[in-house]
Amino acid sequence: MYSILYVDDEPIIRDLISLFLPKFGEFSIDLEDPDTGLIMHQEKKYDAIISDFDMPGSNGITFLINLRSTGDKTPFILFTGKSREEIAVEALNWGADHYLHKGGGSDQFRELAHVTIHAIQRHQSIEEVKRSRQEMKDIISHLPDPTFAINTNGTVIAWNEAMVELTGVNAESMLGTGDYAYSIPFFGEKRPLLLNYLLTHDLPEPEKYQKVVRNHTGITGTCSIQMDGIERIFWIKTTLLRDSEGNITGAIESLRDTTERVRLLRSMRDSRKNLENIINHLPDAAFVINHTGTVIAWNKEIERITGVPQSAAIGNNDGIHALSLYGDKQKTLADHLLSGTHPPPEDYEFLNYSDNSITGLSDGRFLYKESVSYLKTASVLHTTTGEVFGVIETLRDVTQLRTMEKEFQRQQEALTQSYEELELAQEELRESYQTLAEWQRALEESELKYRTLVENSNDGIFIIQDYRILYMNPTCAEMTGYGEGDIYQMDLWDIILPEDRKSMIQEMENSLKEKKRTFRHTARILSRTGDIKTIEFAFGIVEYKGKEALLGRGRDVSEKIRIEQALERANKKLHLMSGITRHDIKNHLTLLMGSLSLIGESNLSEENRNLINYGLDAAKLIDRDISFTSIYQDIGSASPMWMSVQKEFLLLSSLMESHQIKFYSTIPESLEIYMDSLFTKVCYNLIENAIRHGDISQITLSSEEKNGYMYIYLSDNGIGVPEKEKLKIFHRGHGKNTGMGLFLTRDILDITGISIREIGKEGCGAVFQLLIPPGGFRYANDLNL
């Protein structure tokens, strides 16, 4: 349906147009007078405008001029009763599409419809061509490859941005030019290009274009062009341009810079040729397959041993390399390396793997022969960019060498070694050297750490060999007062006091004779300044510079011994004083209780007799407290010592046997705890408490080491301890007897930081748990320096 604007001042004609015109075509007609016609077209776009010429106040030519002055190209038909030729010429000059004279009955409307439809279709065709050309121009302009086009006259009709960038010639100066001007930016002269040969149906000269391929749509080829003094190689494609009816309207040519790609291909060809030359001159049989398994190299030696010519092998991807070697298509080492699989171990005497190679030695069926030995190595080949492009496999006949080796093995098994094994171990040796270097660094770091530890130790550390001092740390030098220049010329015995020398020599000789790895001894030394110091020595047997030596540790305990001796003297005085005091008080208590007993036997009133009894009871309590102080004063009076847990409890086995109680222990015999000398009293109190407070038949001793702490459990199968009594049983005076046993036990254990508590369940027996902190326990068989 075409939309038509008809402009005429006569309403009758407008009505006739609206009546007759739709009979001869699909039209939608708006009828307007001259004053509103142009306004209507501005508000609504029409496919065509039909106008009368002679109208009051205006005419059709004026209407056309106003329309065209706005750039409007809408088809315009002047339909008028005037038949003057000058009117028709002027209308056509101002852009009218047709001029038609009124008159002739209904045929004039048929002709008007025909003319209008033709004008509309022609206008639409022109606009479509413009759109198509603009689209083609936009497409060409935005192509990534440099592209230009010419028409059949050789005039440039397109010159895209990539072409501007390549040549430096802008599109405005190139469009519309002809006579081969477009070749000057490339060759510096006017000459035909590939698209010209396409239009003339000729083939270009070989020296101008190479690898030329022509088909029914276009031509492709390559060309070397000097641009800015640099040779650049282009792949060129040209194609014919045709209109909608298939007529040739021109040609388009695109250029793609393949300089780097061609150079890379040339380099790859040169590299491959070099590789082929190297492989061909290898003394070992060798072949190369690419990543698809296609043979790309087959040297003279493998050609000789397989009988497969190079021409038949290269390019084959059907397993000819395996077939010629094994008689079937089983995988070669190269195939395994390429696919990332491992060859069957049973097919090889040995296999060695690295990141980029596999080496194997095989005996047996090979090349249709038996008892043939080949050393095979497959290695990955990389491009200069690090990409894998194939795998090379070499094969070396080592049959004779293997025969000699086996003969040599039969004669001298312990000395077998072969060149192939050395070659195979080469990579491993490099890795071993690296490992050794790492070990060396680790050893140096470890040596530095231990040297720092030794040099900064608070104990004197020294090494003696044949009783001569070979090394001592700064603490040892400070302890003895001797410097390095003095001490290294002395024997150990030169600084040991003569009174202690004999016993120390005897201890050292006995330990060495009994092959003891460690031993200890305490002796006094005479320092260079004349001071006598008591040193606690510990020795261990070590190897020093290839000979047996003693590594010694010396700790100055002079001050410790002095303090212990002073403490011992003070304790003796306190014990003497408290013993005398307790003795006197007990004598007075004996006299008091005797006197009260005699008074109680006389005739006294009931009230006085009760008072006497109260006094006796009080005297007895005082006597019990005095007896308790005699025990309690010994707590902590002596230095703690390492004591065997199991041994101390076993000393009480007779007590348990007398009550028909079985004793079980699962703790290690070597377990020792650092404890006050009254630990025996602790063990007795715990056993005696269990016997006294429960009907038991079994006592079990066990231990558990957890999170650095040691837990010791003493459990029985008695009635247990009520929950509300668990804390009270350790209070002084609580219990059925004196109420002192567990109280003393807790205080004795507390001296060395050991805690005790009852964790059993009432009715299931009592369980006493001793918690020994880190450093408060050890295993005697683990003792060392």
FIFI-37529 format. One record per residue: z, x, y of N, C-alpha, C in turn; residue in three letters. Coordinates in steps of 0.05 Angstrom, whole numbers, plus 5000, padded with zeros to 4 digits. Atoms other than C-alpha are relative to their C-alpha. Layout:
<sites>
ZXYZXYZXYALA...
</sites>
This chain:
<sites>
500050174976500050005000500050185024MET500349844976497650315065501149845024TYR498950144976501450155130498150065023SER502049984979496750015188501249885026ILE499350104974498149945263497349925014LEU502550094987492649515296500749935029TYR499450044972492449535373497549875013VAL502250144987488249025411501249805019ASP499050184980489048595473499349714994ASP500850275007485647985441501449904975GLU498450105023490247575396498149904978PRO501850115020484247255361499150234981ILE501049785016481647935338502350104982ILE497749915016488648135316500449824976ARG499650195022489147505274497850034979ASP502249955019482247635243500550254983LEU499449755014484348335225502149954978ILE497850055019490748095191499149824978SER501050195020486647565154498050144981LEU502249905017480547965130500750284988PHE499749725010482848695123501550014973LEU498749985026487748565064498349914977PRO501850085021481948255026498650244987LYS501649775009478748945019501750244994PHE498249775006484749385006502949925002GLY497150054999492349414999501150115026GLU499149924974494549415071502549845009PHE497850134986500949265109499450045029SER501149974972498849115181502049905020ILE498450084976502949105245498049965023ASP501850074979499148775303501550025027LEU498749964974500949005374498050015023GLU501749974977498148995444500250295010ASP500049724992496749655480502650105012PRO497549914988503349665518502150084980ASP497849945020507749675456499050164976THR501149875024502950015406501250284996GLY499049725002505050735422503050014994LEU497150015005512350545423500649934971ILE499750075028511750215355499550234981MET500749775018508550835325502250215001HIS497849804998514251265352502449914983GLN497750115016519350805317499449994971GLU500750035028515450735253497450154995LYS502449855006510451215223498149844982LYS502050165014503950905199498050204986TYR502049845014498751155150497450025017ASP502450004983493150985201500449815024ALA499950164976492150695271497149915006ILE502650114993486250235288500349885028ILE499650084972485150115363497349915012SER502350094984480349735408499650205023ASP500549814979477150125465500649875027PHE499850124973476649655525502349805000ASP497650174999483549365540501150025029MET499150014972486749155607502250215004PRO498049814992490649715641499950264984GLY500249765016488750215587497549974983SER502150035020483550375535500750174975ASN499449875026483250655464500050305002GLY500149704997481451365487502650105012ILE497449924987487651395532502249994979THR498050035021491851135474499950244980PHE500449775018488851685429501050265012LEU499149754987490052225480503050025001ILE497050005000497452025488501150064972ASN499149965028498152025412499750294992LEU500549725009494952705400501650205017ARG498449814984498753025458502850054989SER497349965012505152945418499850164974THR500349855025502153325359499649824976GLY500350195022501252695318497250014989ASP502649985013495552765267499449754984LYS500550255015495752035242497049925002THR502850084999488651805223499649785021PRO500450194978485651425283497149914999PHE502750135001479650935280499649845025ILE500650164976476550675344498149774992LEU501450245008474249955330499449835025PHE500650124973470649685392497349875000THR502550144996465149235416498150175016GLY501749834984462449795461498450184981LYS501649845018456750165429498850245014SER501149774986455650715479500650264985ARG499849755016454551395448502250195012GLU498149824987458751765500502949934993GLU497250095008464951345480500650124973ILE499649905027464051545407500550305000ALA499749714999463152285425502850085011VAL497349944988469352285470502349954981GLU497850065020473551945416500250214979ALA500049805022471452435363501050275011LEU499049754988472753015411503050015003ASN497150014997479852785422501449964973TRP498750005026481152755348499949744985GLY500250245015479052065326498750064973ALA501149955026477552035252497449854996ASP502550155004472051505258499649815024HIS500750194978468451055308498349784987TYR501350235013466350355286499549785020LEU500850204981462549825325500649724989HIS499450275009464949105322497549844998LYS502350185004460148565298498950024972GLY501249995026456648375235501549824980GLY498750185019461147845204502150134984GLY497849905017465847975147499450284990SER500649735010462048605127501250225017ASP498849804983464748955187502950064992GLN497249955009471848855160500150154974PHE500249855025469649115092499650305006ARG500549724993466849735125502550135014GLU497649894987473149805169502150084979LEU498049935021477549775106499250264986ALA500949775014473150295072500450255017HIS499749774982473150755133503050085003VAL497149944997480750685141501150144975THR499049885024482150835068499150294997ILE501149735002477551445070501450195019HIS498649834981480851705133502950074991ALA497249955010487851615103500050214978ILE500149825023485951965038499250285009GLN500849734990482552535076502350135013ARG497749894986488652625120502150094980HIS498049925020493252625059499250254985GLN501049765014488853135024500450255017SER499749774982488953585085503050095001ILE497249944999496553535089501050124974GLU499249885026497253675015499150294998GLU501049725000492954295022501850175017VAL498349844983497254525080502750054986LYS497449965015503654405039499750214978ARG500549825022500654764980499850295009SER500349734989498555355022502650115010ARG497449914991505355385054501950084977GLN498349945023508855354987499150264987GLU501049755011504255904960500850235017MET499249784982505656315022502950074997LYS497149955003513156225013500650144973ASP499649885026512756394939499250295000ILE501049724999508557014951501950175017ILE498249854982513157225009502650084987SER497449945012519357194966499850134972HIS500249855025516457534904501350285003LEU498749734998520458174888498050235000PRO502049795000514158574875498249985024ASP502050014978509458774932497549844991PRO502250185007503958234932498449935025THR501750104979497958054974497749854987PHE502250175010491957584967497750015021ALA502350014983484857554994498349754991ILE501850225008479756994995497450124990ASN502549905012472757054967498350165020THR501449844980470357355033501450285004ASN498649744998475257935025502050005023GLY498150014978479857695081502849964989THR497250025009487457785072501149745009VAL498850264994490757105067503050004994ILE497149985005497657335043500850294998ALA499049724999501857965053503149985001TRP497150085001509157885029501850225011ASN497949824989515658215052500250264984GLU499949765016515758694993497750195006ALA502349844993508858935013500550145027MET499349884974511259045085501950234996VAL498049785005517159455059498750244986GLU501349785015512559865013498250165019LEU502049874985507060015063500850065029THR499349974972510559955130498149855019GLY501950164984504959485154500949715000VAL499050284999507258805179497849804994ASN501950205009503958165157498249915023ALA501650094978501657965227497550175005GLU502349834995497258575234498150024976SER501749985024494458515163498649744994MET501250265006493157765156497449965016LEU502550054987485957585172498150245000GLY501849765001483258295163498450004975THR501749985024477758455114498850274998GLY501549755002472759005097501850224988ASP498349815015477859335050502250145017TYR498049884983482759465107502750024986ALA497450005015488459305059500350244981TYR499849765018486959935018501050245015SER499349764984488260415076503050084997ILE497249915003496060395070500550144974PRO499649885026495260614998498550274997PHE501749775005489461104997499050155025PHE500949874975488261275070497049965005GLY502850064997481161005064499449724990GLU500950265009477360365054498650034973LYS501249995027475760264980500849754985ARG499350245015475759694930502650044985PRO497650015016482359514897499549844975LEU500450125025483459204830499249705003LEU500850284997482858484857497149975008LEU502950014993475958654886498350024975ASN501449985025473658864817500149744984TYR499850255014476258214790498149795011LEU501850194988472257814840497050064995LEU502849925005465858214827499350024971THR500449995029466858204752499250284990HIS500649735008466258954749502650134989ASP497749855009470859464715500350255018LEU499649774982474060004758499550274986PRO500549745011472460744749502650104987GLU497649905015477261084698501750185017PRO498449824984479261604749501749865021GLU498550154980481761064796502349834987LYS498050175013485460604747500150074970TYR499749935028488160744678501249754985GLN498950215017490160294620499249725009LYS501050254989485759744647499549804977VAL500450225020485959084608499049765016VAL501150234986481558504629499949764980ARG500350245016481957784603498949785018ASN501350214986479657104626501549925026HIS498550084977485157034678500350225020THR499649794981485657724708499750284988GLY500149725008486258484703502750125004ILE497749844996492158944692499250294996THR500549715002492359704699502150165014GLY498149824986496160304725498450185019THR501349844980494660734785502050195012CYS498349804987497561374814499250025029SER500550004971498261354890501950195014ILE498449824984500661894937500949865025GLN498950134976505361584988502250175011MET498149834986509162005038500350274985ASP500049745014507262624998501249994972GLY498850025026510362354934498249834982ILE501650155019506562134873501649764989GLU498650245010508361414855498049864981ARG501650135020505761054794500649705000ILE499750294998504460304798498749874976PHE501350185019503159784745499049765017TRP501350204982498259284778499049774983ILE501150245013496558574759498649845022LYS501550174981491158164794499049754985THR500750255012489457434781498349845020THR501750164983484156954807501549765012LEU498950254988486056394855497849794999LEU501950225003482755724843501149755016ARG499250254987482755054880500549794979ASP499350225019484554384848497749934982SER502350065017477454324821499250244983GLU500649775017477555014788498250205013GLY501749814986473255364839501550245009ASN498749754992474956084854500150025030ILE499649994971477956144923500950285009THR499149734993480356864921501450134977GLY498549855021484857354883502750095012ALA497349904992492157574885500750244984ILE499449755014494758264867503050075005GLU497249914999501958494852500250284990SER499649725008504359214847503050034992LEU497249945009510559434808500350304997ARG499549715001513260134819501350084974ASP499049915027514060444749500350304999THR499949705000514761164772502350104983THR497749905015521761264745499849944970GLU500350075028520160894681498050184986ARG502049825012513861304669501150284997VAL498849735002517661944684502050014977ARG498050015023523161724635498550004974LEU501550015025517961554582498850284994LEU501049735004514662234593502150194990ARG497849825008521362574588500949944971SER499350085027522962174525497950114980MET502049905018516262364495500250304996ARG499649715001517463094513502450074982ASP497649955016524463064484499549944971SER500650065028521962724421498350214988ARG501749795010516563244414501650254994LYS498349775004521663794423501849964975ASN498350065023526163444372498450044974LEU501749975024520363404323499450294994GLU500549715005518764144333502550134988ASN497649875010526064334322500549914971ILE499650105027526663884261498050124980ILE502149895018520064144232500650294993ASN499449715005522564864238502750054988HIS497449965014529364734207499550094972LEU500349915028530265104141500949794980PRO499050215018533864504112498149755002ASP501550254999530363854093501549815020ALA498850174979531463354150498249775006ALA501550234991529462664172501749865021PHE498650154980531262204230499249714998VAL500650294999531861444231501249905026ILE499050124976532661024293502049774994ASN497950205004537560454303499149764983HIS501050215018533059974264499550094972THR500449895027532660434204497150104996GLY502749905002525460644220500050315002THR500149715001523761364203498350095025VAL501449904976521861734268499650304999ILE500549725004522062454243500350074970ALA500149935029520462764174498950284998TRP500949724997520163524172498650104975ASN501749885022515963984128501650044975LYS498549945024521664164081500649754984GLU499550255015523463434063497349894989ILE502750085010515963304057499550154974GLU500549845024515763874006501749914976ARG498350055023521763673964499749714990ILE500350285009520162923962497249944992THR502850065005512662953959498849785017GLY501050214982512162414013499050135025VAL501149884976507462624069501349885025PRO498950084974509762584141498749745010GLN501550234990504362074157500949744987SER499250245014506961594104502949925007ALA497250054995514261664123500649905028ALA499450074972514261634199498949725006ILE500650274993514360914224500749804978GLY499250185021516660634157502949905004ASN497350124997522660164162500849854975ASN499550145025522759944089501550174980ASP498349845018527460474062498650224985GLY501449795015522360994043501650264999ILE498449755001527261554061502050004977HIS498150025023532261294009498449994974ALA501550035025526961113958498950274991LEU501149745007523861813960502250194991SER497849825008530662133951501549914975LEU498350105022534261683901498449834980TYR501550175018528761263869500649715004GLY499550284992531760623899500950005029ASP499450024971533860363967503050005006LYS497149974993541160553964500350145026GLN499649894973544160764030500350304999LYS499549724996543661484052502450035018THR497849954981549161824093499249905028LEU500950094973544861674155500349705003ALA499850294999544660934137503049925003ASP497150064998552260924127501150055028HIS499149934974553461274193499049805021LEU501250184981548760804229501349724999LEU498950275003551960174200503150005002SER497149994998559160424206501549964974GLY498750035026560460384130500650274988THR499349755013563260904083498550024973HIS501449975026559261184024502049994977PRO498250015023562261073954501150284994PRO498849745005567161653941499150124973PRO500749905027565061693868497350145000GLU502649874999558061923890500150285012ASP499849744987560762543925502550154991TYR497749835007565263123907502050005023GLU498250034977568063093977498449885023PHE501250124976566762724042501850085024LEU498649944976568662914112498949835023ASN500850184979568562434170500950115027TYR499249964972568562544245498949775016SER500950234983567062094304497049954998ASP502950034998559662234302498550134976ASN501449875022558062544234501549944974SER498950015028559162504158498850234985ILE501049795017558563094111501049954972THR499350055028558463034036498650194981GLY501249845021557163443974499749834975LEU500550175023553963083916498750164978SER501349895024552163283845498949774984ASP501050215017548162893794497349915008GLY502750104996542062443801499350025030ARG501049964973538162643862497250124998PHE502849925001530762723873498950014972LEU500850035028529762503801500850234983TYR499149775016533363123777503049974993LYS497249995008540063233742501150275008GLU498649754994545263753759498950145024SER500949884975542763863829502249945021VAL497950024980547763983885498850025028SER501049994973546063813957502449955019TYR498150054978550363884019498549845021LEU501350184981548563304064501749945024LYS498650064975550463204136498449815017THR501350194983548862604179501550005027ALA498849994973549962634255498649815018SER501150194980548962134311498550155022VAL501549894978543562284363500349825024LEU499650164975544662064435497850075020HIS501749954977540261984496501650145021THR498649864979541862344560502149825014THR498150194988545561714582502349934981THR497950055019549961724520499649784980GLY500650225019546561154483499050124973GLU500949915027545561224408497149914996VAL502750085006538161244391499250054971PHE500649965028538461474319502050184986GLY498349835016541561894264498250204985VAL501449795015539162564234501650074976ILE498749915025540762754162498650254990GLU501049755012539963454135501050034972THR499349965028539963654062499550294993LEU500249725008541364354037500550024970ARG499749965029540264543964502050224995ASP497949815005546664883943500650024970VAL499650005029545564843868500750274990THR499549735010545265583856502750105010GLN497449924990551165713901502349864986LEU497950155015555165163866500450114972ARG499849885027553465483798501650255002THR498549754997555966153823502949945006MET497250084993562065813851501649924976GLU498650095024563765463787500550234980LYS499549775017562866113748502350165011GLU497849854987567366453798502749864996PHE497550165005572465883790501050044972GLN499249965028572465983715501350274997ARG498949735002573866723724502550045016GLN497749964982578766673781500549755016GLN499750274989581065963796501550015027GLU498350004976586166153849498550105025ALA501449884977580866503893497449865008LEU502550144994575365973896499749935029THR500650074972572165893963496950015003GLN502950004997565065733983499249975029SER501050024973560765764044499849725010TYR500250284992559565014043502749895009GLU497350114993567064874044500950105027GLU499449894973567865344103498549855022LEU501650154980562264984139501149725004GLU498850274998565464314122502650015015LEU497349984988572264554146499950095029ALA500249894973569564814212501249815021GLN499050204982571064174249503049974997GLU497150035005577864114216501550245011GLU498749764989579464834236500349975030LEU499850044971577864664308502349815007ARG497850194995582564074304502650134994GLU497649865007587664514269500950195022SER499349824978587265024325501249845023TYR498950174978588364464375502949914993GLN497350095009594264204333502050235003THR498249764998597164914329500750055029LEU499449964972596464974404502049805010ALA498150214992600064314413502850074989GLU497449925011605464554365501250235015TRP499049774985605865204403501349915026GLN498950104975606864824468502749854995ARG497550145007612064374434502250204994ALA498049815007615464984406501150145025LEU499149874975615665314474501849825016GLU498350194986618364674505502749984986GLU497550025015623564624449501750255004SER498549754996625365354457501350015028GLU499050004973626165254532502549815001LEU497750195000630664644520502550134987LYS497749885014634965014469501150245015TYR499149774984635165634512501849905023ARG498450114978637565214570502649894991THR497650105012642564874525502050224994LEU498349785007645165534499501050145025VAL499249854976645165884567502149845016GLU498250164984649065294598502349894984ASN497950105017653765164540502750095010SER497249934993661265154555501250184978ASN499149835021662265514488498450265000ASP501449765003660466234476498349994975GLY501950005022654366294431498950284997ILE500849725004652366954398498750024972PHE501349945026648267244340500950284992ILE499349745011650767814296498450054974ILE501549925024646968194243501250274991GLN498649765010650468714200502450065018ASP497749994983656568564244499550115028TYR500649904974652868824305499049765017ARG500750234982652168344365497250055011ILE502849984990644768224380499449835024LEU500450184977645367654430502649865007TYR497850174991650567284471499249865025MET500750154977650066744523501950075023ASN498349934977653166784594502949924996PRO497250085004659466404572501450204982THR498949805017660566914517500650265015CYS499649764984659667484566502449975018ALA497750064982664667154614502550014984GLU497650025017669567044556500950284992MET499249735009669367774533500250205023THR499949814978668268104600497950224998GLY502049795005662568524572497249905009TYR502750074993655468534600498150064977GLY502049965021648968564561499850304992GLU500249725006648669324566502250114983GLY497749915016655569404535500149874973ASP499350155025656168854483498050054978ILE502049975020649568994449500250274984TYR499549745014652069694429502649984984GLN497450035013658569414398499849834975MET499750175023660669124332501949775008ASP498350234995664168454329502950094998LEU497249925004670468804304501250165023TRP499049844978670869224367501649835020ASP498650174980673468614406502149824986ILE498050165015677668284350502650174998ILE497549865002685068474352500450104971LEU499649895027686868934293501649824982PRO498350175016692268444271498549774987GLU501550235010687067884261497450084986ASP502649905010681168324239499849974970ARG500150005029682968364165499649724989LYS500250275011683867624153497249885007SER502650114992677367464191497850134982MET502049875017673367984151500149884972ILE499750125027676267694086498749724999GLN501150274999674366984107497050015001GLU502949984997667367194127498750094974MET501149905025666067584062500249794978GLU499750215021668767024018497949785005ASN501950214994664266514054497250084993SER502749915006658066944047499750034970LEU500149975029659767083974499649734987LYS500250275011660566333960497649855011GLU502450124990653966193996500649765018LYS499450214981657365744047498150025024LYS501849994977652465544101501650015026ARG498349994976658165454152502850064993THR497249965004665265684159501350055028PHE498549984975670765714213502350194997ARG497649825000676266194233500950035029HIS498849964974681066284291501250285001THR499049734997682566984316500350065030ALA499649924972684667344379498150245007ARG501749784991680167804420501350145024ILE499149854977681568344471497650035019LEU502249994981677168254533499950275013SER500449754986674568824575502250045021ARG498049984979679768654628502850034988THR497549975013685368724576501449744993GLY498850265007686667974568499749954971ASP500150085027688367724499499449704999ILE500850285001684867064484499749914971LYS500350125027685166614423497449844999THR502750125002678166414402499749864973ILE500650155024676265874353497050054993GLU502749925007670166154317498949804979PHE501550155021664865764277497450154995ALA502449845008659266114239498249844982PHE502050115018652865904206497950214993GLY501949805009647866304166497249915010ILE502750064990640966334199498250254994VAL501949775002634666774196499350095027GLU500549894973633667224256498250244997TYR501949795001627467654262499550104971LYS500649945028626167614187502350084983GLY497749925016633167794165502349805003LYS497750184999639467404149501950095022GLU498249944979644167354208502049775002ALA498050204995650266964232499849905028LEU499950124974649866474289502849915005LEU497250064995656766424320500549845025GLY499150144977660265964367502950065004ARG497249934994666666174402501049825022GLY498850184979671165694440502850115006ARG497449904991677065954481502049784999ASP497950205003683065554458502750115008VAL497449884992688366004489501749815016SER498450184984690465494541500949764983GLU499350235017690364934489502450074983LYS497849915017694865334443502550035016ILE497649964983699465514500501349735006ARG499050274994700164774519501349884975ILE498950115025701164574446502750124993GLU497549865006706565104437502249915019GLN498050104981710064884501500949724994ALA499450285007709564154479501850004975LEU498449995024712364344411502850085006GLU497349914993718264714442501549775014ARG498750234986719664114488500849794980ALA499450215020719263634429502450084983ASN497749915016724064064389502649965015LYS497550044983729064054447500749715001LYS499550284998728163304455501149894973LEU499150095027728963194379502850094996HIS497249905004735163634379501949845016LEU498250154983738163274438500349714990MET499850275009736362584412501449984973SER498650005026738762774342503050025003GLY497149974995745463004369501149745011ILE499150254988745962374411500249784980THR499950215021744161914353502350054981ARG497849935019749162284308502649915012HIS497550074988754762194358500349705002ASP499850304997753061454371500549874973ILE499650125027752661314296502950044991LYS497249955006759561644287501849795014ASN498350204984762461204342499649724989HIS500550265011758960594312501549964973LEU498650025025761960754244503049945005THR497250054993768960794275500449725010LEU499850274988767660154314499949794979LEU500350215021765059754254502350014980MET497649995017770860014211502449875012GLY497650124986776059814262499749705001SER500550294998772859134271500449874973LEU499750115027772759034196503049974992SER497150015006780259204190501349775016LEU498950214984781858744247499349734989ILE500950265010777758194215501549924975GLY498550075024782058244151502849915006GLU497350084993788458114189500049705007SER499750284994791257424205499149955029ASN501050074973787057184263499249715001LEU500950274997785356524291497049994994SER502950035007778656234272498250095024GLU501649924976776156354343499850305003GLU500049714997778257084344498450134977ASN501549895023775357194273496949985006ARG502850024993768656934299499150215020ASN500649794980768957404358499750274986LEU500249755014770257984311497350024985ILE502550005015764257784268497650045019ASN502149954980759857744331499850295007TYR500049724993761958444348498850174978GLY501249855022760258694278497049974999LEU503050045000753358384281498750165021ASP501149844978752158704348499950294993ALA499949725008754359374321497850074980ALA502149965020749559304262497250025013LYS502649994986743659154309499750265015LEU500149744986745459764350499450224980ILE500549805020745560174286497150004991ASP502850025008738659904266498150115021ARG501649894979735760064335500150305002ASP499849715000738560764332498350124978ILE501749905022735260854264497149995007SER502850034992728660594293499150235019PHE500749794981728861114349499550264986THR500449755015729261664297497250014989SER502850015010722561434270498150005023ILE501950044978719261244336499750265016TYR500249764984720861924368497950194988GLN502049825012716162264318497249925006ASP502750094994710261844341498850175023ILE501349844979705462314379501350265005GLY498749754995710062904374498450234990SER501849795010704963304334497249935007ALA502850044993697663404349498649844979SER501550155020692862914316498350194983PRO501649845018688763174258498149834984MET502050155016682862984214501349954973TRP498650085025685662604154498149834983MET501650165019682162314092501249734996SER499050285002682861554092500649944970VAL499650075029682061474016502350164988GLN497849835012686762054000502749905008LYS497450104991692361774043500949754986GLU499350255014692061094010500550054970PHE499649945029691561403940502850124996LEU497349895003698261753953502149784995LEU498250225004701361063951499449844974LEU500850155025698260873883502449944982SER497750055017704960953848501649755010SER498650244989708060433895498649754991LEU501550245008702459943879500249954970MET499950035029702760083804502749894992GLU497350105007710259943804500249705003SER500150294996708659243828497749874985HIS502350105017702859173778497749905018GLN502250074982697759163835497750194996ILE502449835003690659413824498950075027LYS501049904974687659833879497050084997PHE502849935001680159873893499150115027TYR501049884975676560313944497050054997SER502949955000669260323963499250185024THR500749834977669660784024499250284989ILE500849735009666361474019502550194999PRO497849815003671062023995500150195024GLU500149804979668762464052500749895028SER499450124974670561964107502850095010LEU497549914987675862264154500249875028GLU499550114973679061974217501950185015ILE498349834983682362334275502549845006TYR497650175002689562094268502650155005MET497349894997696862214286501050074972ASP499049915026700662574231501649794985SER498550225013704561924218498149804987LEU501950195013698161604188501049924973PHE498950065026701661644121502049765002THR498150224995707061184150498449745004LYS501750244995701460704173499149884973VAL500950095027698660674102502249874985CYS497650115014705660554073500749735011TYR499350254988707160004123498149784992ASN502050205007700659634108500349914971LEU499750075029701659674032502649854996ILE497450125004709059504036500149725012GLU500150274988707658914083498549804982ASN501550185018702458634034501749924976ALA498350055023707358693976502349815007ILE497650154992713158394014499349715007ARG500650264989709557794045498049834984HIS501950155015704857563990500150054971GLY500149975029704357443916497250104993ASP502649885003698657933905499750154974ILE500549845024695358283847497850205005SER502349824995689758663881499950075030GLN500549914973688659083944497450165000ILE502649884998681759303966499750155027THR500549844976679859854015497050045003LEU502949984996672859844045499450085029SER500749914973669060094106497149915007SER502750074990662959934149499550145026GLU500749864975659460354202497949825015GLU501750184986656159924256500150075030LYS500349954971653560084327501750235010ASN498649764993656960764327503049984995GLY497250045006663760474307500450004970TYR499350025028667360524240502149784997MET498250225006670759904212501250064972TYR498649965025676060004157501549744994ILE498850255007678459384120502050044976TYR498150005022684859324078500649704994LEU499850295007684858644042501549964974SER498650065025689158313989499349714992ASP500650275010688757663948502549835001ASN497550154998695357383972499549745015GLY500150264987696856764014498850025028ILE501249974973694257054080502049965022GLY498350024976697057004150499149755015VAL500750244985697356344188498850085027PRO501549934976692856324249501950055024GLU498249974977698656244298501750254999LYS498449765004702056864269498550265003GLU501749765002696157344273500650215022LYS499349814979698157644340503050075000LEU497149954999705757574333500950214980LYS499049825020706158004270500150295009ILE499949734990704958624312502150045022PHE497949984980710758464360502550124987HIS497549885009717258844354502049794992ARG497950185010722558484313498949754987GLY501150245013717757964285499650064970HIS500449965029717957874209502649944985GLY497850075017722457764150502050234996LYS498349775005725258484146500950115027ASN499149884974726458964205498349915023THR501850074978720458714244498850245015GLY500949754987718659434260497450114988MET502149875015713359604208497349985013GLY502750044988706959304238500150085030LEU499749914972709659444309499550315001PHE500449715001710060194291497150074993LEU502749955009703360164256498049985023THR501850034977699859904318500350235020ARG499649794980703060424364499050274989ASP501049755011701461004316497050025002ILE502950014999694160794312499050035028LEU500850004972693760704387499950275012ASP500049734989695161444399497250125001ILE502749895001688061624379497949795005THR501950204991684760994406499149814978GLY500750185022684660604340501549735004ILE498750264997685959854344500249874972SER499750145026688359394288500449705006ILE499650294999688158644278499649884973ARG500150145026688758134222497849795003GLU502450184997682157754210499749824975ILE500350155025683457424142500349705005GLY499850294998683456674128502449914983LYS497650095013689956334110499349864973GLU500550115027690256174036498050174984GLY501949835013684956704020500750295000CYS499249724999688957334030499950125028GLY499949874974690457794088497850215001ALA502049794996685158264117500750145026VAL499449844976687258814165497650185006PHE502349864992681559114205500850235020GLN499549774982682059814236497350075013LEU502549944985676759954290500350295011LEU499949724992675460704299497750055019ILE502149974980671460884363498250244993PRO501849775004665461374364501550265006PRO498749744997667862094356502750014986GLY497450015014674161864319499750004970GLY500349995029671161914250497750204994PHE502149825008666762394211499950004969ARG500349965029664262574141500250304995TYR499449725004666963224115497750154989ALA502349855011660663404077497750045020ASN502049974980656563354141500850215021ASP499049824980660663874179498150245003LEU501649764994656564424213500950105026ASN499249894974656764834275499949805022LEU
</sites>
